[in-house]
Amino acid sequence: MILIKYIRMDITTTHNFEKAIVKILNLDGWDLEWCGGKYEHYDTKGLTPKHQECVIEIKLRNKYYKSKMLEKYKYEKLMDIKDVHKFYLVFDPKGMYMFWLNGPKFNLPIKEDLYCPDTTLWTKKKQNKEVYLLEESQASLIREENGFNGII
């Protein structure tokens, strides 16, 4: 997982990492297709290992943060999608964290305002954003021994 820390992330590299994550999940029983290049509010869609429709927003971080930032705008756009399970996957140097956003045990934290880059990787311009800081304890951490197939 530490490999991401040393790679210069541009749009092409990001898309390649997203595609690789989709392949990893598909090896673990998911049936997903990458659609990140289409400017949707998610990067992949398909079926969970239990054949439930889902969408996943993937966020790549080259630095580890204990809390995983999710923009309020992105969260609202995902929640507007009807009749699918919504997941937020964060890949950082310490692992892959999967948050089931509309799952029965997910509790949305209090909204915060942060001054951060206007896009994830491709600019130095900053702006204030409304965000949620998700705790790792609400995520499933992918491990070789259990994968994500226990989620849904």
Sequence and secondary structure as in RCSB ss.txt:
>XXXX:A:sequence
MILIKYIRMDITTTHNFEKAIVKILNLDGWDLEWCGGKYEHYDTKGLTPKHQECVIEIKLRNKYYKSKMLEKYKY
EKLMDIKDVHKFYLVFDPKGMYMFWLNGPKFNLPIKEDLYCPDTTLWTKKKQNKEVYLLEESQASLIREENGFNG
II
>XXXX:A:secstr
 GGGGGS   HHHHHHHHHHHHHHHHHTT EEEE GGG  SSSEEEE TTS EEEEEEEE SS  SEEEEEHHHH
HHHHHS SSEEEEEEEETTEEEEEETTSTT      EEEEEESSSSS   EEEEEEEEEEGGGSEE  TTT STT
  
